[in-house]
């Protein structure tokens, strides 16, 4: 397992948090996603070999948010 912390830009409410969480959980290999509105970040645990940080960032961007 690997853990990635990704800065997420553009979240303004708990609805945004739910959208980002749902997008990350849909990525194959993700075992958990903890998204924080206060910290503007997502901490994601995933299986190496099934998912990459690039996959995670793409899922966030596809949900309509920016990553740093």
C-alpha positions as CSV (number, residue, x, y, z in Angstrom):
1,X,0.0,0.0,0.0
2,X,1.0,3.5,-0.7
3,X,-0.3,6.9,0.6
4,X,-0.4,10.1,-1.3
5,X,-1.4,13.5,-0.1
6,X,-2.7,15.7,-2.9
7,X,-3.5,19.4,-2.7
8,X,-7.0,20.0,-4.1
9,X,-8.1,23.5,-5.2
10,X,-11.6,24.7,-5.8
11,X,-13.5,23.0,-3.0
12,X,-15.9,25.3,-1.2
13,X,-18.3,23.1,0.8
14,X,-18.9,19.6,2.1
15,X,-20.6,18.7,-1.2
16,X,-17.3,19.3,-2.9
17,X,-15.6,17.0,-0.4
18,X,-18.1,14.3,-1.2
19,X,-17.6,14.7,-4.9
20,X,-13.8,14.4,-4.6
21,X,-14.1,11.5,-2.2
22,X,-16.5,9.7,-4.6
23,X,-14.2,10.3,-7.6
24,X,-11.1,9.0,-5.7
25,X,-13.0,5.9,-4.4
26,X,-13.9,5.0,-8.0
27,X,-10.3,4.6,-9.0
28,X,-9.3,1.0,-9.1
29,X,-6.9,0.2,-6.3
30,X,-7.9,3.0,-3.9
31,X,-8.6,1.6,-0.5
32,X,-9.4,4.8,1.3
33,X,-9.7,8.5,0.6
34,X,-9.8,11.2,3.3
35,X,-10.6,14.6,1.9
36,X,-10.3,17.7,4.0
37,X,-12.0,21.0,3.1
38,X,-10.1,22.8,5.9
39,X,-6.7,21.7,4.6
40,X,-7.7,21.6,0.9
41,X,-6.1,18.2,0.5
42,X,-6.9,14.6,-0.1
43,X,-5.0,11.8,1.6
44,X,-5.4,8.6,-0.4
45,X,-4.3,5.0,0.4
46,X,-4.0,2.9,-2.7
47,X,-2.4,-0.3,-4.0
48,X,0.7,0.4,-6.0
49,X,0.6,-1.3,-9.3
50,X,-3.2,-0.8,-9.6
51,X,-3.2,3.0,-9.2
52,X,-0.7,5.8,-9.5
53,X,-0.7,9.4,-8.2
54,X,-1.4,10.5,-11.8
55,X,-4.5,8.4,-11.8
56,X,-5.6,10.0,-8.5
57,X,-5.0,13.5,-9.8
58,X,-6.8,12.8,-13.0
59,X,-9.9,11.6,-11.1
60,X,-9.9,14.8,-9.1
61,X,-9.6,16.9,-12.2
62,X,-12.3,14.9,-14.0
63,X,-14.6,15.7,-11.0
64,X,-14.0,19.4,-11.8
65,X,-11.3,20.4,-9.3
66,X,-7.7,21.5,-9.7
67,X,-4.7,19.8,-8.2
68,X,-1.4,21.5,-7.2
